[in-house]
Amino acid sequence: MTKPNLSVDIAGIKLRNPVMTASGTFGYGAEFAPYLDLELLGAIVTKGLSMKPKAGNPTPRIVETPGGMLNAIGLQNVGIEAFIAEKVPFLRTVTTPVIVNLYGNTLEEYGELAGRIDAIPEVAGIEVNISCPNVKQGGIVFGTDPQAAFEVVSLVRRSTTKPLIVKLSPNVTDVVVMAKACVDAGAEALSLINTLTGMAIDLQKRRPILANITGGLSGPAIKPVALRMVWQVAKVVKVPLIGIGGIMSATDALEFILAGATAVQVGTANFLDPSSAGTIATGIETWLEENGVADIRELIGALKS
């Protein structure tokens, strides 16, 4: 029996299957190589990268919640210089496309960083983080204002020739307005959603559990919100969408594809099982075989009303 086609195209990046890893949950790829064949993945998305190294927020900065987790890591990363010197050599050894997630605290930083990444041949594309809710300056401003989002995406678009994905925040009044602004500015694909802002409280101490007070909620608890937003955006934009939010199984992934996503990103599941993204990719193939679907693309946006 002929195996089903799982390959998809995201802004010109050819993925062998629609399963990607979510930024901030998979390191720079090398960290997960002992636990997972990276060639099973459609793409690897790196930790959010900035111009200079960043230590992130003080601890505690992760707390488990019912149906998920809160994180306030604060975009800890090695910075562009160490990324090039220490991380890129490993990336040369894998054939799976690598997408770098980037962020800046100013428009100029976004543009400068995009220009630096543009010169790295091992990087297949860029995902722009305008939506991280646990940083006190930068991303949250760009990610909640359509004009600010338009400006930063426009600048990144002018600064790189690489395929451009923009990651959207759910912490907005109307995600469709934000999606349109980013596409109008030059985004060739959209990934959604990032985490929902939340908090956890220690009753006995009468204090927030996270040192940052608030953090980003991820995991199964946010999946219904993410599905709804993907479905809404898919109806109004023509670029590929990447669904994110509580994807723990092949079934979860396929639901996002039915809602209109071309690909998905696996995030919180990586903390529970570092091989989960590969398992989900294999599970998608099995489901297609069992249900007589010859091509994954037949399911994109095929939700019945």
N, C-alpha and C positions, 0 to 999 in steps of 0.2 A: 504494500500500500504506500502511495506517495505521501511523504510527510507534508503537513500544512506549511504554508509560508508564514513566517512570523516577522519578516523584515518590514521596517517602516522607515520613513524619511522625516527627519526633523530639521527643517530649515537648510536642507542640503547635507545634513549629517546622516550617513547611512547606518542604521542600527540593525543588528542581526535579529533582535527581538525588541519588544517595546518596554523592557524592564530596565530602568535606570536606578542608580542610587541617589538618595537625597543629600544635598549639601549639609555638612555638619554632622552626619551620621556614619560616614564611611572614611574618615580621615582623608588621606591623599591617594588611597587605593592600596598602597603597599602594606598598610596595617592589616588588611583583611585577606591578603594573598595566602597566608597559612591555613585559612579556614574555608576558602571558596575559590574555585577556578574562575578567575576574572574573565575568562573567555566565554563564560556562560551568560554574561551580562550584555545588555544592549549598549549601555554607556555608563561611565563612571563620572559622577559630579563631585568635585573636590570640596573641602571645607572652604568657607568664605575667606577670600584672600584680600589683604589690604596692602598699601604701599610699604608700611612699616610693621614690624612684629607687634602683636597685641597680646597682652597677658589675659585679657578677659576679665570677668567679674570676680569678686571675692566669693569664697565658699560659705555656706552650701549653695550650690547652683543647679542641682537636679533634685527633683522629688517625684516619687511615684504618686499617681492619682488614680481614682477609679476609672478604668478604661483608657489609661494613657499615662503621660508624664508631663511635668513642667520643667523647662530648662531655662536658665538664665546664664548660659556660658559666656555671652558677651563677645562672640565672634573671635575667640582666641585663635591666633594663627601665626605662622612663622614669618610672614612678610614676603614680598616679591623676590628679594635678593636670595633668601634662603630657599625659597621655592625653586628657583631656577638652578641653584647650586646643588641642593640636596634631594629634591623630589622629582625633578624632571628626568634625571638619569634612569630611575626605575620605570617611569612612564614610557620610555623608549622600548621597553621590553614587552609591552602588551599591545595587542592589536585592537582591543576594545577602545572605541573613541573616548577621549577624556575631555570633559567640559569643565572649565574653571569658573567657579562662582566668585564674583568680585563685589566689593563694596567700597564706598568712600565716605568721608565725613563732609566733603565739599564737592561741588561740581567738578572742580579742577582735578581732584584726586581720582574721581571716576574716569575722567578722560585720560589722565596720565597713566593710570593702571591698565586701562584697555589698550593703550598704545604699547605698553611693555609686553602684555600678553600676546598682542598681535604678532610679535616677532618670534614667538615660540612655536616652532613647527609641530611639536608633539601635542599641542592643544588643538582640538577639533572645533571648539566653539566656546562661547562665553555666555554665562548666565548671570544677569545683573540682579543683585539683591537690593531692592528698594523697599523691602517689606519687613525686615527683622524687627520684632517688637521689644527686644530686650536691650537695646542700645539707646543711650540717652541723647545721642546726637547723630545726625546723618540719616540712616535708612528710613526711620519712621516718618520723617518729614517728607521725603521724596515719595514714599509709598502711600501716603494718604491724601495728597493734593494732586489733581490731574495736571495742572500746569507745571508743577515741580517735576512730576514724573516725565512729562513730555520733554522738559529741558534736559534732564539727565540722560534719558534714553537717546535723545537727539545727539548729545555730545559723544556718548559712547559709540553711536553709529558712525559718526564722523571720524572716530579715533581708531577704528578697526575694520578690517575686511572680513573678519571671521563671522560665521553664523551667530546671530544675536537672539538670545532668549531672555525674557524679563520675567522675574518671579514676583507674583502679586501677593499683596497682603489681604487677608480676610477682614482686617480691622478697619473697614471703610463702610460708608453709607451705601454705596452702589459700586460693586466690583466691575460691572459692565462699563461704567464711565471710565474707570481706571484702565481697563483693558483696551478700550478704544483709543485712549490717549497714548498708550504705549505703542500700539500698532501704527497709529498715525505718525509717531516719532521714528519709526523704523524697526520696531521689534519684528523679527521673523518667526517667532514662536513665543508662547506664554506658558509659564509653569505656575500652577495654582492648586492648593493654597499653601501659604506659609502658616506658621502657628497662630493660634488665637491667644490673645493676651489674657492671662489668668493669674490667680494667686492661691497659696495654701497657707493655712494658719495652724500654729501649734497652740492648742487650747490651754495646756498646762502652763506654758511660758507666756501665753497671751501675746505672742509675737508672730510675724510672718516667718515661714520656714526658710524661704529663700533670702539670702543676704541682700539681693537686689529688690526684694519685696514682690515684684511681679516677674512673670516669665512667660514663655511661649508654651501653650498647651498643644500636644501632639498625640497621635495614637488613635485607636478606634473611636474614642469619644467625639472626634471632630469629623469623622468620615461623612455623616449625613450632610453637614454644612459644606464640605468640600465637593461632594457629588452635585449638590444644588448649584454651587457657583460654577463648576465646570459646565454643567448643562446650560446655565444662563449665558455664559460667555460664548459657548459653541454656537449659539443661535445668531450671534451678531458679528463675529469676526471670522476671517477667512484663513487665518494662519493656524498651524498645528498647535494643539494644546497638550500639555503634560500634566496629568492628574496627580495630585499629592494629597495625602491625608488619611491616615489610618489603614493603609494597605498592608494587610497581614497575610493574605492568601491570594491564590490565582483568581478565586471568585471575586474578591475585592477589586483586583486589577481589571478584570473583565467588565465589572460594573462601571468603572470609570470610562472604559473604552466605549461602552454602549452610550454613556452620557455625552460623548463627544471628544474624548481624549484620544490622541494618536499614540501616546506613550504614557507611562506612569513612573513615579519615583517611589522607591521604598526607603523609609526612614526609620521610625521608631522600632520597627521589626528587627532591624540590624542589631539593636541592643539586646534583644531577647535571644536571637539566634543569628550569629554572624554569617551563616550560609543562607539566610532566608530569601535574599533576592534571587539567588540561583534556583532555589526550590520553587519560587513563584514563577520564574520563567519556564521551568520544566512543567509545572502544573498547567500553565496556559496551553502549552503544546498538547498535553494530554487531553485537556478539555476540548480543544479543537478537533482532535482525532476522534474522540468519543461522540462528538456531536455533528460530525460530518461537515465541518467548516474548513474549506480549503485554504482560505487566506484571512489572516487577522484583520485586514483592512475592510473586509465585509462587515465587521462589527462596529467600526468607528461611527458613532452617532446614530446607530441603528435602533435606538430606543423607541419602542412603540408607544404612541400616545393613546 
